Amino acid sequence: MRASTIRKLCTLSTLFRSHSAWKAMALASSSSFSISEHNASEFNHSSMSHNRVPSRGAEDSPDDDNTSSEVSSIVYSPSPAEEPVVVKEEPVVEEVDYRKAKMEKVADFTWCPDLSPGYLLTKRRGLARERKNKWIFKLSHDERFDRLVKMCAKRLGTGTTLDVFRQLGRETGVKEFNALIKMSIQKARTTNNEYIAIEELSKAFHLLENMKECGFKLEEETYQPLLRYVIDMGMVKEFQLFSDVVRAECSVSRLGYYEMLLWIRVEDEEMIRDICEYITVEDGQDTAAMRENYLLALCESDLKIQITDVLKNIDITMLSSAKSIASVFQSLGRLQLESLAENLFLDLRAQDFDEDDISGFIADYAVSIPNLAVEDIISKFKSLHDLLEVLHSSSSYEKLIMYCCDLGKVDVALDLVDNMCEAGFTLSTRMLQSILHICEETYEHILVYRIYSIIQRFHLKLNGEICRCLVNFCVRVKDFKGAYKMVDDLEKMNFKPNTAMYNAIMAGYFREKNISGALRVLKHMQDANVNPDVQTFSYLISNCETEEDIIKYREEMEQYKIPLAKPIFMALINSYAACGKLDMAKQVILDPNIPAKSLNEIKSVLVSALASHGQLSEALLVYEEINKAGYNLEPKAVISLIEEFTKFKGELDGMLMLLTELSDLDYWVDGCFRVIIYCIHNKHLSSAIDLFKKLKDKFESDELVLEVLFDEVFAAIATSESSNLQIGLDLLWAVKNELGLVPSRQCLDFLLSACTNAGDLSNARLIWREYEVAGFPYNVLSYLRMYQALLASGDYRSANFMLSKIPKDDSEVSAIIKACQETYSGLSSVAKTKTKVTKKKEKREA
């Protein structure tokens, strides 16, 4: 096929270009961006089909012109004077000017409350200190503004939000438009209502048009969400229409990337084949960018054959950046095209390509190979360097280190750090912080000594956060002496100790209930000329045992001129509650210095404190206040209420209602587990089964997590009263029959233990048969559990038979057998005596 013909096929379709001549008179005459009912209806019937896959030759369909005009009517809304509208007969609905009503409400909303300079200073200081306690504490202005726009658009609508900004004297700019477009597309993605999706798509498009009218250039950040959505939905004609609007304002070559993604998404093999041929045949400089974008999109797919054919026939050194070449090698690793990757590496080496870049490409390729152990990936990384005779680079080491950290293989990452530093490279503070972050997440605090050794040997650069983590890790492993020594060593390395380091030590002492050790930290801080901060006093106040101590620390705060902040208010509530001064705790939330945005969190702490100290009715009153104010209770407070409800019978409905308030999955699982245990103790079988079903729905894609959660429930049954055995068995049948799951071996083990505790031989035999039904071979542990169950139920003959199957060469197994025999020896002697008496009676009667 000739290149000119291919270009014609592969460039973005011009089918709808005639529509771009429309003048957006209707848009200019109206400041509202909401879609009309007529347009929404047309757009729905003409363009939205989430599952359709267009076939080749659809362009020749006789209905194309009609479809095109219908779609065009929604995005290029002509004025009534230009085009008459035919409306079907529908019930007459009185129109309400919602926009005007919203604007009237907005006028009464206080956007800039009267804040004193002292309050603002206090707020800024408190915020700065809160951020220091986080790993990633830099929050950009863009993120804050996105949240503001999202909040306004959610409550007011996109069109009204723009009007509000205008009335506030803020010029609508690119940030505002981008945030609103993202929100509209997000709504379209998350809704199950087709009409809502259509309306949000139309809003996003009208916002795009309005940006053009305002003279803003359409960057990729603006149009990407819109194009990505229509691609994911397989909407070919809508993509062509929208890309025509974007084309005049941006690089045509970049749109080629999205076009290729579209054809891959709808599985249009002919277009994919034509584009692949275009990439390999065309060699003009003016089309290089277009061909590169086509290639990058192709490399994101799983089309092995097409990727192989293209890469065998092009020179990847002609790609515009190392990032693009890296994308190619990532694709080769992901698709496991090893032979092709090695040939391309050899080509790069033969052309004297930069060795550092080649080393980075090797790392990109190696870490992208699926189902390969970390050790094998590192081996592949080293063998390719040997094959190409290139040296490792700093960037390639860092890519491997980050890959190991992402997998939680911190020890392997530290091996790589050793190799990297010995090769003469320096580990950046960013990488060191990442390693410490993973140690924190995986609870590998013990690795602090190895990390500190590396820092000392290779003189790595430090910052305040790294030093805080090192000290905190020593505290976590309860090495307080080592923590103080580390503070002294860091000072010798010209790094002045800071408050966060001492706060970490103080928190560790308080966790260990070592009050005197925690108070000694203040003396160390004074000796080091380090002042306490809000966090320091929040720890001190939280652990006060008397009201006098609380007053003393509040006076010291005033001496240090430390303002009241959220952690202090929370600490005051907890300390007053611990001292039995619940009335004082309730008074804390009335303090006028509490920032409005923190009031809900502080009230939630009060709910937890009241609930945990037996004041459930008072806690519920505060909870009701929070709900009336339009806020949600903090997850920890919800868990506290659920825990308090478990102490009373007949409170299941209340707990189920509280469970619906938990949106965070981890907290929901915690609450769900507590409610299930409550159901077991109170024999609410149907509710327990319903919660099991909800767990299955939430973790259907992760069977391992689901199995662990179910095992936890059955473990609780095994350690509870014997009367809970029957509901445990009922749950087992529900897992099998209603949920369609195979119970785990641990689940059966726990139920067998429950049978032992209850001395229930018949159910023990029933569970024993379930091992075979589930396909689990009997092992030493299952034999031991059944042996114990038989002894507990008095079936000593069967117990002896089971004992013969247990190997006794293991000392621990022998110890368990002995313990079982000693535990049930009294029962055994009683049984033997009864047997002898029975035999004697039988002889006498004979």
C-alpha positions in Angstrom: 0.0 0.0 0.0 1.4 3.4 -0.9 2.3 5.7 1.9 0.0 8.5 0.9 -3.0 6.1 0.9 -1.9 4.8 4.3 -1.7 8.3 5.7 -5.2 9.0 4.5 -6.4 6.0 6.3 -4.5 6.6 9.5 -4.8 10.3 10.1 -7.8 11.4 12.2 -11.1 11.1 10.4 -12.5 14.2 8.7 -16.0 12.9 8.6 -17.3 15.5 11.0 -15.1 18.5 10.2 -18.0 20.3 8.5 -19.6 20.6 11.9 -16.7 22.7 13.3 -17.8 25.5 11.0 -20.8 26.1 13.3 -20.5 29.2 15.4 -21.2 28.6 19.0 -23.9 31.3 19.2 -26.0 29.4 21.6 -23.1 28.8 24.0 -22.1 32.5 23.9 -25.6 33.6 24.6 -26.0 31.4 27.7 -23.7 31.1 30.7 -25.2 27.9 31.8 -23.6 24.6 30.8 -26.4 22.3 31.7 -27.7 20.2 28.9 -31.3 20.7 27.6 -33.8 17.9 27.9 -34.1 17.8 24.1 -30.4 17.5 23.5 -29.9 15.0 26.3 -32.6 12.8 24.7 -31.0 13.1 21.2 -27.6 12.3 22.5 -28.8 9.3 24.4 -30.5 7.8 21.3 -27.7 8.6 18.9 -24.4 8.1 20.6 -24.3 6.3 23.8 -23.7 2.6 23.7 -21.2 1.3 26.3 -20.7 -2.1 24.7 -20.9 -1.6 21.0 -18.0 -2.4 18.7 -18.3 -0.8 15.3 -17.5 -2.9 12.3 -15.5 -1.9 9.3 -17.6 -0.4 6.6 -19.8 1.4 9.0 -18.9 4.7 7.4 -20.9 3.6 4.4 -24.0 3.0 6.4 -27.1 5.0 5.3 -27.8 6.0 8.8 -24.5 7.7 9.3 -25.6 11.1 8.3 -28.6 11.0 10.7 -26.4 9.8 13.5 -23.8 12.4 12.9 -26.4 15.2 12.9 -28.0 13.9 16.1 -24.6 13.8 17.9 -23.8 17.2 16.5 -27.0 18.7 17.8 -25.9 18.0 21.3 -22.4 19.4 21.2 -23.0 22.2 18.7 -26.3 23.5 20.0 -27.6 26.0 17.4 -30.0 28.7 18.4 -33.7 28.2 17.8 -33.6 30.7 15.1 -31.1 28.7 13.2 -32.6 25.3 13.5 -36.2 24.4 14.4 -36.6 21.7 17.1 -39.2 19.0 16.8 -40.2 17.8 20.2 -42.1 14.6 20.8 -45.3 14.9 22.8 -44.4 14.4 26.4 -46.1 15.3 29.7 -45.8 19.0 30.4 -43.5 19.7 33.3 -43.3 23.0 34.9 -39.8 24.4 34.5 -38.1 25.7 37.6 -35.2 28.1 37.4 -32.9 25.9 39.5 -29.9 28.0 38.5 -31.4 31.2 39.8 -32.4 29.4 43.1 -28.9 28.1 43.5 -27.4 31.5 43.0 -29.7 33.0 45.6 -28.4 30.4 48.1 -24.9 31.1 47.1 -25.4 34.8 47.8 -26.1 33.9 51.5 -23.0 31.7 51.8 -20.1 33.2 53.7 -17.1 32.6 51.5 -14.5 34.6 53.4 -15.3 34.5 57.2 -13.9 37.2 59.4 -10.6 35.7 60.7 -8.3 37.5 63.1 -4.6 37.6 62.3 -3.8 35.7 65.5 -6.2 32.9 64.5 -4.7 32.7 61.0 -1.2 32.5 62.5 -2.3 29.7 64.9 -3.9 27.8 62.1 -0.9 28.0 59.9 1.4 26.8 62.6 -0.9 23.9 63.5 -1.1 22.9 59.8 2.7 23.0 59.4 3.2 20.8 62.4 0.6 18.3 61.2 2.3 18.0 57.8 5.6 17.2 59.5 4.0 14.0 60.9 3.3 12.7 57.4 5.5 11.1 54.9 4.3 13.2 52.0 3.4 16.5 53.5 3.6 18.8 50.5 0.2 19.6 49.3 0.2 21.6 46.1 -2.0 24.6 45.4 -3.5 22.7 42.4 -4.7 19.9 44.7 -6.3 22.3 47.1 -8.0 24.1 44.3 -9.2 20.9 42.7 -10.9 20.0 46.0 -12.5 23.4 46.2 -13.9 23.2 42.7 -15.0 19.7 43.3 -16.9 20.7 46.4 -18.6 23.6 44.7 -19.5 21.7 41.6 -20.9 18.9 43.7 -23.2 21.2 45.6 -24.0 23.8 42.9 -23.4 22.3 39.5 -20.7 23.1 37.0 -22.4 26.0 35.3 -23.3 27.7 38.6 -19.8 27.1 40.0 -18.3 29.2 37.1 -20.9 31.9 37.7 -20.0 31.9 41.4 -16.3 32.4 40.7 -17.2 35.3 38.3 -19.3 37.0 41.0 -16.5 36.5 43.5 -14.2 38.5 41.1 -12.1 35.4 40.2 -11.4 35.1 36.5 -12.3 31.6 35.2 -9.0 30.1 34.1 -7.6 26.8 32.8 -7.4 25.3 36.3 -11.1 25.9 36.9 -12.1 24.4 33.5 -9.8 21.4 33.9 -11.2 20.6 37.4 -14.8 20.8 36.2 -14.1 18.6 33.1 -12.4 16.0 35.3 -15.4 16.0 37.6 -17.9 15.6 34.8 -16.0 12.7 33.3 -15.6 11.1 36.7 -19.4 11.3 37.3 -20.0 9.7 33.9 -17.6 6.8 34.7 -19.1 6.1 38.1 -22.8 6.3 37.3 -24.9 3.3 36.2 -27.5 5.7 34.8 -27.0 6.1 31.0 -28.8 9.4 30.9 -26.6 10.9 33.6 -23.5 9.7 31.8 -24.7 11.4 28.6 -25.4 14.6 30.4 -22.0 14.7 32.1 -20.3 14.0 28.8 -22.1 16.8 27.2 -21.2 19.2 30.0 -17.5 18.3 29.6 -17.7 19.0 25.9 -19.4 22.3 26.3 -16.7 23.3 28.9 -14.1 22.4 26.2 -15.9 24.6 23.7 -16.2 27.4 26.2 -12.4 27.3 26.8 -11.8 27.8 23.1 -14.1 30.8 23.1 -12.3 32.3 26.0 -9.0 32.0 24.1 -7.4 29.3 26.2 -5.1 26.7 24.5 -6.3 23.1 24.9 -3.5 21.2 26.5 -3.4 17.5 26.9 -4.3 17.8 30.6 -7.6 19.3 29.5 -8.8 17.0 26.7 -7.3 13.7 27.9 -10.1 12.8 30.4 -12.7 13.4 27.7 -10.9 11.3 25.0 -10.0 8.6 27.4 -13.6 8.2 28.4 -15.0 7.9 24.8 -12.2 5.4 24.0 -13.0 3.3 27.0 -16.6 3.3 26.0 -15.8 2.4 22.4 -17.5 5.5 21.0 -15.9 5.9 17.6 -17.9 8.6 16.1 -17.9 10.7 19.3 -14.1 10.4 19.4 -13.9 11.6 15.8 -16.2 14.5 16.6 -14.4 15.5 19.8 -10.9 15.1 18.3 -11.9 17.5 15.5 -12.6 20.2 18.0 -9.3 19.5 19.8 -7.3 19.3 16.7 -7.2 23.0 15.9 -5.8 23.8 19.3 -3.1 21.1 19.8 -0.6 18.8 18.2 -2.3 16.5 15.6 0.5 14.0 16.2 -0.5 13.6 19.8 -4.0 12.8 18.8 -2.6 9.9 16.9 -1.8 8.2 20.2 -5.4 8.4 21.3 -6.6 7.3 17.8 -4.5 4.1 18.0 -5.9 3.4 21.5 -9.4 3.7 20.1 -8.8 1.2 17.3 -7.2 -1.2 19.8 -10.1 -0.8 22.2 -12.8 -1.6 19.5 -10.6 -4.3 18.0 -10.6 -2.8 14.5 -8.0 -5.1 12.9 -8.0 -3.4 9.5 -7.2 0.0 11.0 -4.6 -1.4 13.3 -2.9 -3.2 10.4 -3.0 0.0 8.3 -1.4 2.0 11.1 1.3 -0.5 11.7 2.1 -0.5 8.0 2.2 3.3 8.1 4.6 3.3 11.0 7.1 1.0 9.1 6.7 2.3 5.6 6.5 6.1 6.1 9.9 7.7 6.8 9.2 11.4 6.4 10.5 13.8 9.0 7.2 15.6 9.1 5.4 12.4 10.2 7.9 11.2 12.7 6.0 12.5 15.7 2.7 11.0 14.5 4.4 7.6 14.0 6.0 7.7 17.4 2.7 8.3 19.1 1.1 5.5 17.2 3.9 3.2 18.3 3.6 4.3 22.0 -0.1 3.4 22.0 0.6 0.1 20.3 3.2 -0.8 23.0 0.5 -0.4 25.7 -1.5 -3.2 24.1 -1.1 -7.0 24.2 -0.7 -7.3 20.4 2.5 -9.3 20.3 2.5 -10.0 16.6 1.9 -6.4 15.6 4.5 -5.1 18.0 7.1 -7.6 16.9 6.5 -6.8 13.2 6.8 -3.0 13.7 9.9 -3.1 15.9 11.7 -5.4 13.5 11.3 -2.8 10.8 12.0 0.5 12.5 15.1 2.1 14.1 14.1 2.9 17.7 17.0 5.3 18.0 15.0 7.7 15.9 12.4 8.1 18.7 12.4 11.5 20.1 13.2 10.8 23.8 14.7 8.2 26.1 11.3 8.0 27.8 9.7 6.7 24.5 12.4 4.1 24.1 11.9 3.0 27.7 8.2 2.5 27.0 9.2 0.2 24.2 11.4 -2.0 26.4 8.8 -2.0 29.1 6.4 -3.5 26.6 8.9 -6.1 25.5 9.4 -7.1 29.1 5.7 -7.3 29.9 5.1 -9.4 26.8 8.2 -11.5 27.4 9.7 -10.9 24.0 13.2 -11.7 25.1 14.9 -12.4 21.8 13.6 -9.2 20.2 14.6 -7.1 23.3 18.2 -8.5 23.2 18.4 -7.7 19.4 17.3 -4.1 20.1 19.8 -3.7 23.0 22.6 -4.9 20.6 21.5 -2.4 18.0 21.7 0.4 20.5 25.1 -0.8 21.6 26.3 -1.0 18.1 25.3 2.6 17.4 27.2 3.9 20.4 24.1 4.9 22.2 24.6 6.5 25.7 25.6 3.7 28.1 23.7 5.2 31.1 20.5 5.2 29.0 21.1 1.6 27.9 21.5 0.6 31.5 18.3 2.3 32.4 16.5 0.6 29.5 17.8 -2.8 30.8 16.2 -2.0 34.2 12.9 -0.9 32.6 12.9 -4.2 30.6 13.8 -6.5 33.6 11.3 -5.1 36.1 8.5 -5.4 33.6 8.9 -9.1 33.1 5.8 -10.7 34.9 5.9 -13.7 37.2 9.6 -13.5 37.8 11.2 -13.6 41.3 13.1 -10.5 42.4 16.3 -12.5 42.5 15.8 -13.7 38.9 15.0 -10.1 37.8 18.3 -8.9 39.3 20.1 -11.8 37.6 18.6 -10.9 34.3 19.6 -7.3 34.9 23.2 -8.2 35.5 23.4 -10.8 32.6 22.2 -8.2 30.1 24.8 -5.7 31.3 27.5 -8.4 30.8 26.2 -9.3 27.4 26.3 -5.7 26.2 29.5 -4.9 28.1 28.0 -1.7 29.7 28.4 -0.5 33.2 25.5 -0.1 35.7 24.1 3.5 36.1 22.8 5.3 39.1 19.3 5.6 37.5 19.1 1.8 36.7 20.1 1.0 40.3 17.3 3.3 41.6 14.7 1.7 39.3 15.6 -1.7 40.7 15.6 -0.5 44.3 12.2 1.1 43.8 10.9 -2.1 42.3 12.1 -4.1 45.3 10.5 -1.6 47.7 7.2 -1.8 45.9 7.2 -5.6 46.5 8.2 -5.1 50.1 11.6 -6.7 49.5 13.5 -4.2 51.6 16.4 -6.5 52.4 17.0 -7.1 48.7 16.7 -3.3 48.1 19.4 -2.7 50.7 21.7 -5.2 49.0 21.3 -3.2 45.8 22.1 0.0 47.8 25.3 -1.6 49.0 26.3 -2.5 45.4 25.3 0.9 44.2 27.4 2.8 46.7 30.3 0.5 46.3 30.2 1.3 42.6 30.8 4.9 43.4 27.2 6.2 43.2 25.4 8.2 45.9 21.9 7.3 47.0 19.6 10.3 46.9 17.7 11.4 50.0 14.4 10.8 48.0 15.4 7.1 47.6 16.4 6.7 51.2 13.1 8.2 52.3 11.3 5.7 50.1 13.2 2.8 51.6 12.3 4.0 55.1 8.7 4.5 54.1 8.4 0.8 53.0 10.1 -0.3 56.2 7.4 1.6 58.1 4.6 0.0 56.0 6.0 -3.5 56.3 7.0 -3.2 60.0 10.6 -3.9 59.1 11.8 -1.6 61.9 14.7 -3.9 62.8 16.4 -3.0 59.5 17.2 0.4 61.0 20.6 -0.8 62.1 21.6 -1.9 58.7 20.3 1.3 57.1 22.2 3.4 59.6 25.3 1.4 58.9 25.0 2.2 55.2 24.5 5.9 56.0 27.6 6.0 58.1 29.8 4.0 55.7 28.9 5.9 52.6 28.3 9.3 54.2 24.8 9.6 52.7 23.0 13.0 53.0 20.2 13.3 55.6 17.2 15.4 56.2 14.9 15.9 59.2 12.4 13.3 58.1 15.1 10.6 57.6 16.5 11.3 61.1 13.1 11.2 62.7 12.4 7.8 61.0 15.8 6.4 62.2 15.1 7.4 65.8 11.5 6.2 65.6 12.5 2.8 64.3 14.9 2.3 67.2 12.0 3.2 69.5 9.7 0.7 67.7 12.1 -2.1 68.5 12.2 -0.8 72.1 15.8 0.2 71.9 15.5 3.5 73.7 19.2 3.6 74.6 20.0 3.1 70.9 17.6 5.9 70.0 19.3 8.4 72.3 22.7 7.3 71.0 21.5 7.8 67.4 20.4 11.4 68.3 23.9 12.0 69.7 25.6 10.5 66.7 23.6 12.6 64.3 24.6 15.7 66.2 28.2 14.7 65.7 27.5 14.5 62.0 26.5 18.1 62.2 22.7 17.4 62.1 21.0 19.2 64.9 18.4 17.2 66.8 14.9 18.4 66.2 11.6 18.2 68.1 10.2 15.4 66.0 13.0 13.1 67.0 12.4 13.6 70.7 8.6 13.3 70.1 9.2 9.8 68.7 11.1 8.7 71.8 8.4 10.2 74.1 5.6 8.5 72.2 7.5 5.2 72.5 7.8 5.5 76.3 4.1 6.3 76.6 3.2 3.3 74.5 5.2 1.2 77.0 3.4 2.9 79.9 6.8 4.2 81.1 5.7 7.6 82.3 9.0 8.5 84.0 10.9 7.6 80.9 8.6 9.8 78.8 9.0 12.8 81.2 12.8 12.4 81.1 12.6 13.2 77.4 11.7 16.8 78.3 14.9 17.1 80.3 16.9 15.8 77.3 15.2 18.4 75.1 16.1 21.2 77.5 19.7 20.0 77.6 19.8 20.0 73.7 18.1 23.4 73.6 15.2 22.0 71.6 11.8 23.4 72.3 8.6 21.3 72.6 5.8 21.7 70.1 2.1 21.0 69.8 2.7 17.3 69.3 4.9 17.1 72.4 2.2 18.6 74.6 -0.5 16.5 73.0 1.4 13.4 74.1 1.9 14.8 77.6 -1.7 15.9 78.1 -3.1 12.7 76.6 -1.3 10.7 79.3 -2.2 12.9 82.3 -3.6 11.1 85.3 -4.9 14.1 87.2 -6.6 17.4 86.4 -3.7 19.2 88.1 -1.3 17.7 85.5 -3.5 18.9 82.7 -3.5 22.4 84.1 0.3 22.3 84.6 1.0 21.4 80.9 -1.5 24.0 79.6 0.4 26.7 81.6 3.7 25.4 80.2 2.2 25.7 76.7 1.5 29.3 77.4 5.1 29.9 78.5 6.4 28.4 75.2 3.7 30.5 73.4 2.4 27.3 71.7 -1.2 27.9 70.4 -4.1 25.5 70.9 -4.5 23.3 67.9 -6.4 20.2 66.9 -4.1 17.6 68.5 -4.3 19.6 71.8 -8.1 19.6 71.8 -8.2 15.9 71.1 -5.7 15.3 73.9 -7.7 17.3 76.3 -10.9 15.3 75.6 -9.1 12.0 76.1 -7.3 13.1 79.3 -10.4 14.6 80.9 -12.3 11.4 80.1 -9.4 9.3 81.6 -9.5 11.4 84.8 -13.3 10.8 85.0 -14.1 14.4 84.2 -16.5 13.7 81.4 -18.3 17.1 81.8 -15.0 18.8 81.3 -14.4 16.7 78.2 -17.7 17.8 76.8 -16.8 21.5 77.4 -13.7 21.2 75.1 -15.8 21.3 71.9 -17.3 24.6 73.0 -13.9 26.4 72.8 -14.2 29.2 70.3 -10.6 28.7 69.2 -11.4 25.4 67.5 -11.1 25.8 63.7 -14.4 25.1 61.9 -12.8 22.5 59.6 -11.5 20.5 62.7 -14.7 20.6 64.7 -16.1 17.4 63.3 -12.9 15.4 64.0 -12.7 16.8 67.6 -16.4 15.9 68.1 -15.7 12.4 66.9 -13.0 12.0 69.5 -15.5 13.1 72.1 -17.9 10.4 70.8 -15.1 7.8 71.2 -14.2 9.0 74.7 -17.8 9.0 75.9 -18.6 5.6 74.4 -15.5 3.9 75.8 -16.3 5.3 79.2 -19.8 3.8 79.3 -21.6 7.0 78.3 -23.3 5.6 75.2 -26.4 7.7 75.4 -24.3 10.9 75.6 -22.1 9.7 72.7 -25.1 9.1 70.6 -26.3 12.7 71.2 -23.0 14.1 69.9 -23.2 11.7 67.0 -26.7 13.0 66.2 -25.4 16.6 66.3 -22.7 15.6 63.8 -25.2 14.1 61.4 -27.5 17.1 61.6 -24.6 19.4 60.7 -24.2 17.3 57.5 -21.0 15.6 58.5 -19.9 12.0 58.9 -18.5 10.5 62.1 -14.8 9.7 61.9 -14.2 5.9 61.4 -12.4 5.4 64.8 -15.5 6.8 66.5 -17.8 4.6 64.6 -15.7 1.6 65.7 -15.9 2.8 69.3 -19.7 3.0 69.1 -20.0 -0.5 67.5 -17.7 -1.9 70.2 -19.8 -0.4 73.0 -23.0 -1.7 71.3 -21.6 -5.2 71.4 -22.0 -5.1 75.2 -25.8 -5.0 75.0 -28.3 -7.3 73.6 -30.9 -6.2 71.0 -28.6 -3.6 69.4 -28.0 -5.3 66.1 -29.9 -2.8 64.0 -27.9 0.1 65.4 -24.6 -1.6 64.7 -25.7 -2.4 61.1 -26.6 1.2 60.6 -23.2 2.4 61.9 -21.5 -0.1 59.6 -23.0 1.8 56.6 -21.2 4.9 57.7 -17.8 3.4 57.2 -16.5 4.1 53.7 -12.9 3.2 54.4 -12.5 -0.5 53.6 -10.1 -1.3 56.4 -12.4 0.2 59.0 -15.4 -1.4 57.4 -13.8 -4.8 57.7 -12.9 -4.1 61.4 -16.5 -3.1 62.1 -18.0 -6.0 60.1 -15.9 -8.5 62.1 -17.1 -7.1 65.4 -20.7 -7.3 64.3 -20.3 -10.8 63.0 -18.9 -11.9 66.4 -21.8 -10.2 68.1 -24.2 -12.1 65.8 -22.5 -15.4 66.7 -22.7 -14.7 70.5 -26.4 -13.7 70.2 -27.4 -16.4 67.6 -28.3 -14.0 64.8 -27.5 -16.5 62.0 -29.2 -14.7 59.1 -27.5 -11.4 59.8 -24.1 -13.1 60.1 -24.7 -14.8 56.7 -25.6 -11.5 55.2 -22.4 -9.9 56.4 -20.5 -12.9 55.0 -22.1 -12.2 51.7 -21.0 -8.6 51.8 -17.5 -9.6 52.6 -17.5 -11.9 49.6 -18.8 -9.1 47.4 -16.1 -6.7 48.5 -13.2 -9.2 48.2 -14.5 -11.4 45.3 -11.4 -10.6 43.3 -9.0 -11.5 46.2 -9.8 -15.0 47.4 -6.7 -15.0 49.8 -7.9 -12.0 51.8 -11.5 -13.4 51.9 -10.2 -16.7 53.2 -8.2 -15.0 55.9 -11.2 -13.0 57.0 -13.4 -16.0 57.2 -10.7 -17.9 59.1 -10.6 -15.1 61.7 -14.3 -15.6 62.3 -14.1 -19.3 62.8 -11.0 -18.8 65.0 -13.2 -16.7 67.3 -15.8 -19.4 67.4 -13.1 -22.0 68.4 -12.1 -19.9 71.4 -15.6 -18.9 72.5 -18.2 -20.7 74.5 -19.1 -24.2 73.4 -22.7 -23.1 72.9 -21.5 -21.3 69.7 -20.6 -24.5 68.0 -23.9 -24.9 66.3 -24.0 -21.4 64.7 -20.4 -22.1 63.6 -21.6 -25.2 61.8 -24.5 -23.3 60.3 -22.0 -20.7 59.0 -19.9 -23.5 57.5 -22.9 -24.8 55.5 -23.7 -21.2 54.4 -20.2 -20.7 53.1 -20.6 -23.9 51.1 -24.1 -23.7 49.9 -25.1 -20.0 49.8 -21.8 -18.4 49.0 -20.6 -21.3 46.8 -17.1 -21.3 48.4 -14.9 -24.1 49.6 -14.1 -23.7 53.3 -10.3 -23.5 54.0 -8.3 -26.1 56.0 -7.9 -23.6 58.8 -11.7 -23.1 59.0 -12.2 -26.8 59.5 -9.3 -26.9 62.0 -11.0 -24.3 64.1 -14.4 -26.0 64.0 -12.7 -29.3 65.0 -11.2 -27.5 68.0 -14.7 -26.1 68.8 -16.0 -29.7 68.8 -13.3 -30.6 71.2 -14.2 -27.9 73.6 -17.9 -28.9 73.4 -17.1 -32.6 73.7 -19.3 -33.2 70.6 -18.2 -36.4 68.9 -20.9 -36.6 66.2 -20.1 -33.1 64.9 -16.3 -33.8 65.2 -16.8 -36.8 62.8 -18.9 -34.6 60.5 -16.1 -32.0 60.3 -13.6 -34.8 59.8 -15.4 -36.0 56.7 -15.4 -32.4 55.4 -11.6 -32.5 54.9 -12.1 -35.2 52.3 -15.1 -33.3 50.7 -13.0 -30.1 50.4 -10.0 -32.1 49.0 -7.6 -31.5 51.9 -5.4 -34.5 52.7 -5.1 -35.3 56.4 -1.9 -34.1 58.0 -0.2 -34.3 61.4 -2.1 -31.3 62.7 -5.5 -32.6 61.6 -4.7 -36.0 63.2 -3.7 -34.3 66.4 -6.9 -32.2 66.5 -9.1 -35.3 65.9 -7.2 -37.3 68.5 -7.9 -34.6 71.0 -11.6 -34.4 70.0 -12.0 -38.2 70.4 -10.3 -38.1 73.8 -12.5 -35.2 74.9 -15.7 -37.0 73.9 -14.6 -40.3 75.6 -14.1 -42.4 72.5 -10.8 -43.9 73.6 -10.8 -46.8 71.2 -11.0 -44.5 68.2 -8.5 -42.2 69.8 -6.0 -45.0 70.1 -6.6 -45.8 66.4 -6.0 -42.2 65.5 -2.9 -42.1 67.6 -1.4 -44.9 65.6 -1.5 -42.7 62.5 0.5 -39.8 64.1 4.3 -39.9 63.5 6.0 -39.5 66.8 9.6 -38.7 65.7 8.9 -35.0 66.2 9.5 -33.8 69.8 6.9 -31.1 69.7 4.3 -33.6 68.4 5.1 -36.0 71.2 4.8 -33.2 73.7 1.3 -32.3 72.4 0.2 -36.0 72.6 1.5 -36.2 76.2 -0.4 -33.0 77.1 -3.6 -34.3 75.6 -3.3 -37.6 77.5 -2.6 -35.8 80.8 -5.5 -33.4 80.3 -8.0 -36.2 79.6 -6.5 -38.9 81.9 -9.1 -38.2 84.6 -11.9 -38.7 82.1 -10.2 -41.9 80.9 -9.9 -43.4 84.4 -13.5 -42.6 85.2 -14.6 -44.2 81.9 -12.5 -47.4 82.6 -14.1 -47.7 86.1 -17.5 -47.4 84.6 -16.7 -50.1 82.1 -15.4 -52.5 84.8 -18.6 -51.9 86.9 -20.8 -52.6 83.9 -18.9 -55.8 83.1 -19.3 -57.1 86.7 -23.0 -56.4 86.6 -23.3 -58.3 83.4 -21.5 -61.3 84.9 -23.7 -61.3 88.0 -26.9 -61.2 85.9 -25.6 -64.0 83.8 
